[in-house]
């Protein structure tokens, strides 16, 4: 790990400027980073989430009847994705760091675009299972990889908003997926393919086209970014150094960083926090179209109307996700916002359990979507903010996100007993309660007492007798590093 005090080697490009002039230069630099880095990454995640969840839209467009698949077989097809996705996530960030983002991300996109197209051509359940497994393998690198990548460019108090902008495209994918599926399903019979096959074929082909463009559109890390001048590269690195981050600098891989990640109590507390909203997320994404199709005010035969009704909850969730993250960054707090969002999500699913009125249930879907979607980028930001060191942060994010996604397995087997789906809703409430009390509150208190010890100098003995390089290797164990609550 690079020593925080030893990373600045080039002259200060803003030497001689006043504080107000430095602030103006900094604002201009951040705006440029936002415009160059974020739009394309957001678009990639929209495609990824669209590709992993469009099977829910295909299901209500007669996919299960066409390839003779039972409800159990459908659940297995959902589960196999999460097995592969979770298994490969912990190593994805190591590969991204070693291969460079501009190579790694486009390559995995080509892979998952091919898998998506293959899903539109399968003849039986076995073919679908194989395609879903490899879809999970290739998609596993995007979400942890991009969040890690963003954390290497922005200060800790800027990260939540950028993570929220990126993740809000998952919510937009939910609404966009419904709109797109509604349009594509009208192609039923063209070329001898059913409408649900065209959903997979066209979305997979689009992903491959975007992947090819990504070899030129995706940037690398600040110290080698070609779109920045040397002066701007130095400005980015210096603003991260002042934020007690060295993650953007070059770092050679050591097994030490793996052990640091595995031995850190925060890693496991963060895994508990992140699993809380993740099972509900996939429940909502995979089964909201089915839930809506069973509402009594909707004619199940009118597929297009069913698809369109899933749009508003996702659109509202995307907006709230961004607004909450702005305030979270401004106040430099994560845990308290997570706890508030957990309460919103729980209230939504209580409405779904307590009432059979379709309007009340639809309102519950809004509250549920807001509580779930807005909490996920905050949690990712919380983990990234509190993990210092390039490889350690990448490994921890992979472990946390991988474990969270593994809980998607639970969501695949709960949605029975239509139209109420009580077992699924009650399980979601239990997960959100875990997110509230068992995860966010406990982690917040743990970090509070850790900071208290550091401020009182109780951990200063860790620095005794260490060289600058060894102090750098401490990462967030350095007593000068204060955690974000």
RODO-2510 file (C-alpha; in nm, 4 decimals, decimal comma):
residues 485
     n   res          X          Y          Z
     1     x     0,0000     0,0000     0,0000
     2     x     0,1380     0,3435    -0,0858
     3     x     0,2268     0,5642     0,2058
     4     x    -0,0110     0,8574     0,2344
     5     x     0,2739     1,0913     0,3113
     6     x     0,4913     0,9735     0,0242
     7     x     0,2615     0,9719    -0,2754
     8     x     0,2977     1,3381    -0,3833
     9     x     0,6058     1,3563    -0,6029
    10     x     0,5228     1,6105    -0,8751
    11     x     0,5071     1,9879    -0,8191
    12     x     0,1778     2,1391    -0,7110
    13     x     0,0179     2,2669    -1,0363
    14     x    -0,1773     2,5290    -0,8396
    15     x     0,1132     2,6740    -0,6422
    16     x     0,0654     3,0469    -0,5985
    17     x    -0,3138     3,0388    -0,6353
    18     x    -0,5406     3,1721    -0,3625
    19     x    -0,7845     2,9433    -0,1812
    20     x    -1,0787     3,0761    -0,3840
    21     x    -0,8877     3,0233    -0,7090
    22     x    -0,7954     2,6684    -0,6034
    23     x    -1,1613     2,5992    -0,5219
    24     x    -1,2693     2,7216    -0,8661
    25     x    -1,0102     2,4990    -1,0365
    26     x    -1,1247     2,2051    -0,8234
    27     x    -1,4929     2,2540    -0,9102
    28     x    -1,4081     2,2690    -1,2801
    29     x    -1,2018     1,9499    -1,2499
    30     x    -1,4796     1,7588    -1,0712
    31     x    -1,7340     1,8671    -1,3324
    32     x    -1,5042     1,7347    -1,6028
    33     x    -1,4618     1,4026    -1,4218
    34     x    -1,8378     1,3716    -1,3884
    35     x    -1,8976     1,4392    -1,7571
    36     x    -1,6252     1,2056    -1,8828
    37     x    -1,6501     0,9138    -1,6384
    38     x    -2,0094     0,8770    -1,5236
    39     x    -2,2476     0,8843    -1,8240
    40     x    -2,0968     0,5852    -2,0002
    41     x    -2,0596     0,3813    -1,6804
    42     x    -2,4236     0,4519    -1,5944
    43     x    -2,5281     0,3356    -1,9389
    44     x    -2,3304     0,0132    -1,8941
    45     x    -2,5050    -0,0630    -1,5668
    46     x    -2,8446     0,0068    -1,7192
    47     x    -2,7684    -0,2596    -1,9788
    48     x    -2,6356    -0,5013    -1,7161
    49     x    -2,9378    -0,4757    -1,4899
    50     x    -3,1689    -0,4888    -1,7883
    51     x    -3,0004    -0,8070    -1,9083
    52     x    -3,0068    -0,9852    -1,5732
    53     x    -3,3706    -0,9074    -1,4862
    54     x    -3,5486    -0,9110    -1,8223
    55     x    -3,6239    -1,2777    -1,7641
    56     x    -3,9066    -1,1536    -1,5398
    57     x    -4,0609    -0,9707    -1,8351
    58     x    -4,0029    -1,2704    -2,0620
    59     x    -4,1815    -1,4968    -1,8141
    60     x    -4,5088    -1,3080    -1,8360
    61     x    -4,4736    -1,3137    -2,2161
    62     x    -4,5168    -1,6957    -2,2231
    63     x    -4,1509    -1,8011    -2,2039
    64     x    -4,2218    -2,0788    -1,9522
    65     x    -4,4896    -2,2285    -2,1762
    66     x    -4,2789    -2,2183    -2,4924
    67     x    -3,9843    -2,4111    -2,3475
    68     x    -4,1973    -2,6233    -2,1143
    69     x    -4,0608    -2,5003    -1,7830
    70     x    -4,2228    -2,5452    -1,4422
    71     x    -4,2239    -2,2815    -1,1697
    72     x    -3,9487    -2,4811    -0,9977
    73     x    -3,7441    -2,4794    -1,3173
    74     x    -3,7912    -2,1041    -1,3488
    75     x    -3,6695    -2,0548    -0,9917
    76     x    -3,3641    -2,2701    -1,0651
    77     x    -3,2856    -2,0569    -1,3713
    78     x    -3,2941    -1,7490    -1,1503
    79     x    -3,0810    -1,9130    -0,8805
    80     x    -2,8025    -2,0323    -1,1082
    81     x    -2,7286    -1,6720    -1,2048
    82     x    -2,6722    -1,5713    -0,8421
    83     x    -2,4465    -1,8695    -0,7738
    84     x    -2,2112    -1,7734    -1,0576
    85     x    -2,2415    -1,3997    -0,9950
    86     x    -2,1524    -1,4273    -0,6261
    87     x    -1,8719    -1,6798    -0,6745
    88     x    -1,6766    -1,4639    -0,9186
    89     x    -1,7328    -1,1175    -0,7663
    90     x    -1,4570    -1,1330    -0,4999
    91     x    -1,1845    -1,1776    -0,7648
    92     x    -1,3307    -0,9343    -1,0180
    93     x    -1,1691    -0,6209    -0,8748
    94     x    -0,8266    -0,7832    -0,8609
    95     x    -0,8600    -0,8649    -1,2319
    96     x    -0,9840    -0,5135    -1,3076
    97     x    -0,6852    -0,3602    -1,1286
    98     x    -0,4353    -0,5846    -1,3066
    99     x    -0,5943    -0,5701    -1,6555
   100     x    -0,7089    -0,2020    -1,6524
   101     x    -1,0759    -0,0964    -1,6620
   102     x    -1,0632    -0,0057    -2,0327
   103     x    -0,9836    -0,3694    -2,1163
   104     x    -1,1579    -0,5674    -1,8430
   105     x    -1,5024    -0,4027    -1,8555
   106     x    -1,5522    -0,4244    -2,2359
   107     x    -1,4372    -0,7885    -2,2390
   108     x    -1,6893    -0,9009    -1,9786
   109     x    -1,9604    -0,7060    -2,1624
   110     x    -1,8959    -0,8980    -2,4831
   111     x    -1,9328    -1,2157    -2,2782
   112     x    -2,2617    -1,1295    -2,1163
   113     x    -2,4051    -0,9859    -2,4368
   114     x    -2,3361    -1,3201    -2,6039
   115     x    -2,5042    -1,5052    -2,3172
   116     x    -2,8090    -1,2813    -2,3423
   117     x    -2,8433    -1,3444    -2,7148
   118     x    -2,8080    -1,7176    -2,6500
   119     x    -3,1002    -1,7016    -2,4052
   120     x    -3,3196    -1,5938    -2,6943
   121     x    -3,2184    -1,9026    -2,8935
   122     x    -3,2452    -2,1756    -2,6291
   123     x    -3,4671    -2,4740    -2,7027
   124     x    -3,5054    -2,6146    -2,3533
   125     x    -3,4531    -2,5575    -1,9822
   126     x    -3,0968    -2,6962    -1,9854
   127     x    -2,9896    -2,4411    -2,2434
   128     x    -3,1442    -2,1616    -2,0400
   129     x    -2,9606    -2,2793    -1,7272
   130     x    -2,6241    -2,2780    -1,9066
   131     x    -2,6821    -1,9312    -2,0513
   132     x    -2,7891    -1,7911    -1,7125
   133     x    -2,4827    -1,9383    -1,5398
   134     x    -2,2364    -1,7754    -1,7784
   135     x    -2,4373    -1,4529    -1,7704
   136     x    -2,3647    -1,4468    -1,3964
   137     x    -1,9950    -1,5152    -1,4531
   138     x    -1,9495    -1,2263    -1,6949
   139     x    -2,1747    -0,9747    -1,5183
   140     x    -2,0033    -1,0342    -1,1833
   141     x    -1,7241    -0,7909    -1,2662
   142     x    -1,9262    -0,4806    -1,3482
   143     x    -2,0954    -0,3616    -1,0291
   144     x    -1,8082    -0,4125    -0,7823
   145     x    -1,5608    -0,3053    -1,0486
   146     x    -1,7272     0,0239    -1,1314
   147     x    -1,7875     0,1133    -0,7666
   148     x    -1,4233     0,0430    -0,6886
   149     x    -1,3200     0,2420    -0,9967
   150     x    -1,5322     0,5432    -0,8919
   151     x    -1,3851     0,5294    -0,5406
   152     x    -1,0396     0,5768    -0,6956
   153     x    -1,1436     0,9078    -0,8520
   154     x    -1,3541     1,0906    -0,5912
   155     x    -1,3212     1,2028    -0,2310
   156     x    -1,5139     1,0135     0,0324
   157     x    -1,7708     1,2925     0,0720
   158     x    -1,8337     1,2873    -0,3054
   159     x    -1,8695     0,9147    -0,3544
   160     x    -2,2297     0,8465    -0,2476
   161     x    -2,3804     1,0788    -0,5085
   162     x    -2,1717     0,9239    -0,7873
   163     x    -2,2555     0,5723    -0,6695
   164     x    -2,6220     0,6751    -0,6549
   165     x    -2,6173     0,8177    -1,0069
   166     x    -2,4620     0,4933    -1,1258
   167     x    -2,6991     0,2693    -0,9312
   168     x    -3,0108     0,4737    -1,0103
   169     x    -2,9785     0,3354    -1,3601
   170     x    -3,0746    -0,0009    -1,2105
   171     x    -3,4041     0,1591    -1,1130
   172     x    -3,4316     0,3137    -1,4578
   173     x    -3,3575    -0,0288    -1,6046
   174     x    -3,6591    -0,1574    -1,4159
   175     x    -3,8812     0,1037    -1,5769
   176     x    -3,6980     0,1040    -1,9108
   177     x    -3,7096    -0,2752    -1,9127
   178     x    -4,0847    -0,2699    -1,8836
   179     x    -4,1178    -0,0175    -2,1639
   180     x    -3,8710    -0,1994    -2,3887
   181     x    -4,0237    -0,5399    -2,3219
   182     x    -4,3670    -0,3994    -2,3980
   183     x    -4,2417    -0,2717    -2,7340
   184     x    -4,0384    -0,5794    -2,8259
   185     x    -4,3160    -0,8220    -2,7326
   186     x    -4,5165    -0,6795    -3,0246
   187     x    -4,2581    -0,8446    -3,2552
   188     x    -4,4098    -1,1824    -3,1706
   189     x    -4,3888    -1,4099    -3,4756
   190     x    -4,1365    -1,2027    -3,6721
   191     x    -3,8669    -1,4304    -3,8117
   192     x    -4,0443    -1,7246    -3,6533
   193     x    -3,9448    -1,6107    -3,3024
   194     x    -4,1761    -1,5487    -3,0098
   195     x    -4,1811    -1,1998    -2,8594
   196     x    -3,9932    -1,3074    -2,5461
   197     x    -3,7070    -1,4421    -2,7615
   198     x    -3,6712    -1,1052    -2,9306
   199     x    -3,6362    -0,9430    -2,5854
   200     x    -3,3197    -1,1449    -2,5226
   201     x    -3,1818    -1,1319    -2,8777
   202     x    -3,2122    -0,7564    -2,9280
   203     x    -3,0931    -0,6601    -2,5808
   204     x    -2,7966    -0,8967    -2,6117
   205     x    -2,7007    -0,7561    -2,9516
   206     x    -2,7190    -0,4013    -2,8140
   207     x    -2,4883    -0,4993    -2,5269
   208     x    -2,2256    -0,6356    -2,7675
   209     x    -2,2325    -0,3171    -2,9769
   210     x    -2,1906    -0,1036    -2,6637
   211     x    -1,9101    -0,3336    -2,5421
   212     x    -1,7094    -0,2709    -2,8583
   213     x    -1,7499     0,1048    -2,8170
   214     x    -1,6422     0,0708    -2,4523
   215     x    -1,2848    -0,0129    -2,5510
   216     x    -1,2582     0,3578    -2,6369
   217     x    -1,5125     0,5067    -2,3950
   218     x    -1,4036     0,3538    -2,0625
   219     x    -1,1184     0,5346    -1,8877
   220     x    -0,8403     0,4017    -1,6626
   221     x    -0,7117     0,5243    -1,3248
   222     x    -0,6144     0,8887    -1,2515
   223     x    -0,2377     0,8437    -1,2757
   224     x    -0,2660     0,7133    -1,6339
   225     x    -0,5905     0,8727    -1,7583
   226     x    -0,5363     0,9928    -2,1143
   227     x    -0,8168     1,2515    -2,1074
   228     x    -0,6352     1,4459    -1,8316
   229     x    -0,3247     1,6601    -1,8611
   230     x    -0,0367     1,5841    -1,6242
   231     x    -0,1422     1,8835    -1,4162
   232     x    -0,4990     1,7545    -1,3827
   233     x    -0,3743     1,4045    -1,3008
   234     x    -0,1720     1,5563    -1,0189
   235     x    -0,4724     1,7575    -0,9003
   236     x    -0,6854     1,4421    -0,8766
   237     x    -0,4151     1,2550    -0,6853
   238     x    -0,3546     1,5433    -0,4470
   239     x    -0,7241     1,5875    -0,3610
   240     x    -0,7391     1,2130    -0,2814
   241     x    -0,4228     1,2375    -0,0705
   242     x    -0,5781     1,5180     0,1321
   243     x    -0,8782     1,2891     0,1864
   244     x    -0,6479     1,0196     0,3314
   245     x    -0,6769     0,8033     0,0203
   246     x    -0,3899     0,6484    -0,1746
   247     x    -0,6053     0,4074    -0,3754
   248     x    -0,5562     0,5855    -0,7060
   249     x    -0,1792     0,5364    -0,6976
   250     x     0,0105     0,2413    -0,8309
   251     x     0,0249    -0,0484    -0,5885
   252     x     0,1758    -0,3944    -0,6259
   253     x    -0,0409    -0,6856    -0,5199
   254     x     0,0473    -0,8538    -0,1895
   255     x    -0,1297    -1,1354    -0,0070
   256     x    -0,1115    -0,9048     0,2954
   257     x    -0,4017    -0,7074     0,1508
   258     x    -0,6150    -1,0216     0,1193
   259     x    -0,5544    -1,1085     0,4847
   260     x    -0,6282    -0,7515     0,5894
   261     x    -0,9653    -0,7740     0,4167
   262     x    -1,0473    -1,1145     0,5648
   263     x    -0,9428    -1,0237     0,9210
   264     x    -1,1262    -0,6914     0,9325
   265     x    -1,4393    -0,6935     1,1514
   266     x    -1,5882    -0,4214     0,9323
   267     x    -1,5896    -0,6556     0,6340
   268     x    -1,8339    -0,8940     0,7999
   269     x    -2,0515    -0,6226     0,9510
   270     x    -2,0748    -0,4646     0,6058
   271     x    -2,1745    -0,8002     0,4578
   272     x    -2,4664    -0,8173     0,7024
   273     x    -2,5672    -0,4611     0,6163
   274     x    -2,5537    -0,5204     0,2416
   275     x    -2,7472    -0,8457     0,2428
   276     x    -3,0393    -0,6576     0,4001
   277     x    -3,1583    -0,4719     0,0887
   278     x    -3,0143    -0,7089    -0,1724
   279     x    -3,2606    -0,9956    -0,1411
   280     x    -3,5498    -0,7449    -0,1514
   281     x    -3,3905    -0,5767    -0,4547
   282     x    -3,3948    -0,8925    -0,6624
   283     x    -3,7362    -0,9889    -0,5328
   284     x    -3,8722    -0,6593    -0,6584
   285     x    -3,6868    -0,6727    -0,9908
   286     x    -3,7703    -1,0323    -1,0781
   287     x    -4,1268    -1,0534    -0,9541
   288     x    -4,2812    -0,7055    -0,9674
   289     x    -4,4178    -0,7743    -1,3189
   290     x    -4,5810    -1,0917    -1,1875
   291     x    -4,7177    -0,9152    -0,8798
   292     x    -4,8675    -0,6415    -1,0971
   293     x    -5,0168    -0,8937    -1,3384
   294     x    -5,2053    -1,0468    -1,0449
   295     x    -5,3543    -0,7214    -0,9176
   296     x    -5,7289    -0,7326    -0,9489
   297     x    -5,7537    -0,4044    -1,1393
   298     x    -5,5306    -0,5422    -1,4167
   299     x    -5,6357    -0,7832    -1,6880
   300     x    -5,3586    -1,0502    -1,6944
   301     x    -5,4061    -1,0923    -2,0677
   302     x    -5,3032    -0,7333    -2,1353
   303     x    -4,9280    -0,7843    -2,1229
   304     x    -4,8297    -0,4375    -2,2394
   305     x    -5,0311    -0,2697    -1,9633
   306     x    -4,8701    -0,5002    -1,7079
   307     x    -4,5239    -0,3999    -1,8266
   308     x    -4,6034    -0,0283    -1,8160
   309     x    -4,7413    -0,0420    -1,4615
   310     x    -4,3953    -0,1405    -1,3358
   311     x    -4,2448     0,1877    -1,4600
   312     x    -4,3557     0,4465    -1,1971
   313     x    -4,2176     0,2729    -0,8822
   314     x    -3,8732     0,2463    -1,0417
   315     x    -3,8752     0,6046    -1,1681
   316     x    -3,9619     0,7423    -0,8232
   317     x    -3,6972     0,5182    -0,6629
   318     x    -3,4291     0,6522    -0,8999
   319     x    -3,5136     1,0125    -0,8129
   320     x    -3,5167     0,9519    -0,4369
   321     x    -3,1876     0,7586    -0,4595
   322     x    -3,0109     1,0634    -0,6007
   323     x    -3,1718     1,3120    -0,3597
   324     x    -3,0880     1,1053    -0,0503
   325     x    -2,7280     1,0596    -0,1637
   326     x    -2,6836     1,4354    -0,2083
   327     x    -2,7819     1,4920     0,1550
   328     x    -2,5737     1,1957     0,2721
   329     x    -2,2622     1,3384     0,1064
   330     x    -2,3368     1,6856     0,2383
   331     x    -2,3699     1,5635     0,5971
   332     x    -2,0978     1,2969     0,5591
   333     x    -2,3285     1,0403     0,7181
   334     x    -2,4324     0,6986     0,5853
   335     x    -2,5716     0,4866     0,8682
   336     x    -2,8537     0,7158     0,9810
   337     x    -2,9808     0,7490     0,6238
   338     x    -2,9701     0,3721     0,5807
   339     x    -3,1808     0,3269     0,8922
   340     x    -3,4400     0,5771     0,7709
   341     x    -3,4615     0,4095     0,4301
   342     x    -3,5034     0,0696     0,5957
   343     x    -3,8116     0,2038     0,7743
   344     x    -3,9545     0,3308     0,4442
   345     x    -3,8989    -0,0060     0,2762
   346     x    -4,0503    -0,1993     0,5661
   347     x    -4,3606     0,0211     0,5616
   348     x    -4,4097    -0,0523     0,1918
   349     x    -4,4034    -0,4280     0,2338
   350     x    -4,6260    -0,4063     0,5408
   351     x    -4,8848    -0,2472     0,3114
   352     x    -4,8448    -0,5386     0,0699
   353     x    -4,8983    -0,7880     0,3529
   354     x    -5,1803    -0,6069     0,5301
   355     x    -5,4056    -0,5168     0,2388
   356     x    -5,5555    -0,6948    -0,0586
   357     x    -5,6668    -0,3642    -0,2108
   358     x    -5,4812    -0,3254    -0,5425
   359     x    -5,4290     0,0490    -0,5020
   360     x    -5,2821     0,0043    -0,1525
   361     x    -5,0578    -0,2755    -0,2792
   362     x    -4,9369    -0,0627    -0,5680
   363     x    -4,8596     0,2189    -0,3215
   364     x    -4,6668    -0,0338    -0,1136
   365     x    -4,4546    -0,1150    -0,4187
   366     x    -4,3539     0,2532    -0,4372
   367     x    -4,2419     0,2651    -0,0733
   368     x    -4,0664    -0,0687    -0,1090
   369     x    -3,8762     0,0400    -0,4196
   370     x    -3,7640     0,3664    -0,2586
   371     x    -3,6432     0,2000     0,0624
   372     x    -3,4548    -0,0716    -0,1231
   373     x    -3,2957     0,1160    -0,4120
   374     x    -3,1806     0,4264    -0,2258
   375     x    -3,0072     0,2241     0,0473
   376     x    -2,7789     0,0227    -0,1805
   377     x    -2,5476     0,2977    -0,3151
   378     x    -2,5278     0,4450     0,0354
   379     x    -2,4076     0,1101     0,1668
   380     x    -2,1519     0,0754    -0,1132
   381     x    -2,0287     0,4285    -0,0411
   382     x    -2,0101     0,3448     0,3304
   383     x    -1,7948     0,0393     0,2657
   384     x    -1,5662     0,2183     0,0191
   385     x    -1,5302     0,5225     0,2471
   386     x    -1,4082     0,3068     0,5340
   387     x    -1,1661     0,0776     0,3479
   388     x    -0,8292     0,2240     0,2561
   389     x    -0,5792     0,0656     0,0208
   390     x    -0,6226    -0,0121    -0,3456
   391     x    -0,6341    -0,3908    -0,3384
   392     x    -0,7931    -0,4185     0,0055
   393     x    -1,0812    -0,1934    -0,0991
   394     x    -1,1316    -0,3929    -0,4158
   395     x    -1,1333    -0,7236    -0,2267
   396     x    -1,3679    -0,5993     0,0468
   397     x    -1,6123    -0,4571    -0,2062
   398     x    -1,6048    -0,7878    -0,3933
   399     x    -1,6741    -0,9869    -0,0766
   400     x    -1,9526    -0,7581     0,0417
   401     x    -2,1243    -0,7321    -0,2952
   402     x    -2,0771    -1,1031    -0,3666
   403     x    -2,2354    -1,2024    -0,0356
   404     x    -2,5207    -0,9593    -0,0894
   405     x    -2,5942    -1,0985    -0,4326
   406     x    -2,5789    -1,4555    -0,3040
   407     x    -2,8871    -1,3675    -0,1021
   408     x    -3,0633    -1,3260    -0,4333
   409     x    -3,0962    -1,7048    -0,4154
   410     x    -3,3530    -1,6592    -0,1411
   411     x    -3,5640    -1,4318    -0,3606
   412     x    -3,5976    -1,7022    -0,6255
   413     x    -3,8036    -1,9375    -0,4103
   414     x    -4,0489    -1,7180    -0,2215
   415     x    -4,2969    -1,5931    -0,4724
   416     x    -4,5825    -1,8376    -0,4552
   417     x    -4,9373    -1,8036    -0,3297
   418     x    -5,0517    -1,5446    -0,5838
   419     x    -5,1952    -1,2880    -0,5715
   420     x    -5,0848    -1,2000    -0,2130
   421     x    -4,7348    -1,3561    -0,2091
   422     x    -4,7337    -1,3349     0,1704
   423     x    -4,4259    -1,5543     0,2235
   424     x    -4,2193    -1,3359    -0,0085
   425     x    -4,3345    -1,0081     0,1436
   426     x    -4,2783    -1,1246     0,5022
   427     x    -3,9279    -1,2470     0,4188
   428     x    -3,8461    -0,9110     0,2607
   429     x    -3,9616    -0,7381     0,5808
   430     x    -3,7319    -0,9650     0,7840
   431     x    -3,4346    -0,8786     0,5610
   432     x    -3,5051    -0,5062     0,5848
   433     x    -3,5328    -0,5353     0,9642
   434     x    -3,1906    -0,7033     0,9646
   435     x    -3,0609    -0,4183     0,7498
   436     x    -3,1999    -0,1669     1,0012
   437     x    -3,0991    -0,3122     1,3373
   438     x    -2,8693    -0,6068     1,2843
   439     x    -2,6540    -0,4285     1,0302
   440     x    -2,6661    -0,0503     0,9986
   441     x    -2,7120     0,0346     1,3662
   442     x    -2,4446    -0,2054     1,4907
   443     x    -2,1907    -0,0986     1,2256
   444     x    -2,2588     0,2668     1,3012
   445     x    -2,1954     0,2147     1,6733
   446     x    -1,8827     0,0092     1,6059
   447     x    -1,7341     0,2831     1,3865
   448     x    -1,8284     0,5514     1,6394
   449     x    -1,6300     0,3831     1,9167
   450     x    -1,3386     0,3142     1,6798
   451     x    -1,3210     0,6852     1,5954
   452     x    -1,3441     0,7730     1,9647
   453     x    -1,0409     0,5556     2,0406
   454     x    -0,8451     0,7156     1,7554
   455     x    -0,9287     1,0711     1,8595
   456     x    -0,8194     0,9941     2,2156
   457     x    -0,4882     0,8519     2,0919
   458     x    -0,5563     0,5024     2,2229
   459     x    -0,4371     0,3421     1,8978
   460     x    -0,1274     0,5552     1,8371
   461     x     0,0936     0,2655     1,9473
   462     x     0,0290     0,1065     1,6067
   463     x     0,2686     0,3607     1,4527
   464     x     0,5570     0,2975     1,6916
   465     x     0,8757     0,1937     1,5131
   466     x     0,7180     0,1787     1,1669
   467     x     0,8681     0,3225     0,8497
   468     x     0,6614     0,5428     0,6170
   469     x     0,6043     0,2454     0,3870
   470     x     0,4873     0,0283     0,6766
   471     x     0,2538     0,3029     0,7972
   472     x     0,1121     0,3184     0,4451
   473     x     0,0500    -0,0557     0,4573
   474     x    -0,1753    -0,0076     0,7611
   475     x    -0,4436     0,1435     0,5371
   476     x    -0,7571     0,2191     0,7387
   477     x    -0,5937     0,0629     1,0472
   478     x    -0,3805     0,3777     1,0618
   479     x    -0,5025     0,5677     1,3719
   480     x    -0,4982     0,8903     1,1689
   481     x    -0,7743     0,7477     0,9457
   482     x    -1,1235     0,8363     1,0751
   483     x    -1,4260     0,6346     0,9667
   484     x    -1,7411     0,7705     0,8058
   485     x    -2,0441     0,6957     1,0251
***
